[in-house]
């Protein structure tokens, strides 16, 4: 009886050890910091093709709850699948806090506050990362400033909303969704890690709090880069939210004027596989 009990105990301990090993393997975080890497000088950045993905400061130093990590990873996966160049902007915060799964963009480039010192010849920029109201805004404005100097043409900025983090800085107490936003933000960022000074949501989460499309579009207008002080009146300027109708922010003379487009998409996942096998459109989340 004692031999049997000891054998059963030994088997139980072995099974427990195996289960612990499996849990450690499959339930542990898959994120790990990227190894040391070389930063490219602005003159070394050579972009070919019509599009580029720029990831601005994908770091838990500013996004402590990793709200934009999955979106950034999907954005990079989408870009690489389409052979679109990928650029990571890195500031002077600790490298170990950068949380991208893919550590091999086409270029790592230093950018303290989202400034862009390299040439951006592509006419379509996908943008991800953050901080929406600060560094990402600076990057978007820098791109527009470059485009405005080029010959008239069509340009587009695509915001991948689940890949962008934000603190809702431009949401005003007078907005009808303000109380809902503050309540949701305070819940999901409760007890956030020390050193994360501004609680963050993803832009997609913010849009989910706002809910109503007309309110969402009004909010979008407030977070756009300053196209109004950069592009001339000869440009048509428009914005699109997912599959909604295009909203014209500035009309322009002529039948086919040069156009600056802003596109807000829930996620790069929607761009990678927008349709179901039977050809119908995927339902929005």
TATA-V878517 format. One line per field, one symbol per residue. ss: DSSP state (@ for helix, = for strand, . for the rest). psi: psi as a letter, one per 40 degrees, with the letter a starting at -180 (. if undefined). A space follows every 10 residues. Layout:
BEGIN
ss=???
psi=???
END
This chain:
BEGIN
ss=.@@@@@@@@@ @@@@@@@@@@ @@@@@@.... .........= .@@@...... ======..=. ........@@ @@@@@@@@@@ @...====== ....@@@=.. ......==== .......... ...======. ....@@@@@@ @@@@@@@@.. ....====== ======.... .......@@@ @@@@@@@@.. .......... ==@@@@@@@@ ..@@@@@@@@ @@@...@@@. .....===== =.....==== ........== =====..@@@ @@..=..... =....
psi=dddddddddd dddddddddd dddddeeihe hiiiiiihhi ideehhhiae iihhhhggie degdefdedd dddddddddd defhihhhhh aeihdeeheh dhegidhhhh hdfeiheihg diehhhhiba hdecdddddd ddddddddei ihahihhhhh deehiiefde hideideddd dddddddeeh fiiiegdhhi iidddddddd chdddddddd ddeiigdded iieehhhiih hbeiihhhdh iiiidgiihh hhhhhdiddd ddgeiideei iiii.
END
